[in-house]
């Protein structure tokens, strides 16, 4: 569920306690997730190494060894095309706060 949003900074999602438990998707493994938008790769790596982030995308090749030396795992994967992520929020059904629909 929508937990909060700060334009250009982050979006927070929280678990939906009313989601049916026999879903093929299973049960939630986290109570809340915050996606932070960090455009600078060096800052993303610093956040990962300091514990401010648990997962980052786009680790520069010259910083891979620093990440691995910091006890983190780097998964290298060739990417073709653009990266996309979708968050679907139903706006045609109640209850949804009016501020979300704007």
Secondary structure, 3 states (H helix, E strand, C coil): CEEEEECCCEEEEECCCCCCCCCCCCCCCCCEEEEECCCCHHHHHHHHHHCCCCCCCCCCHHHHHHHHHCCCCCCCCCCCCCCCCCCCCCCCCCCCCHHHHC
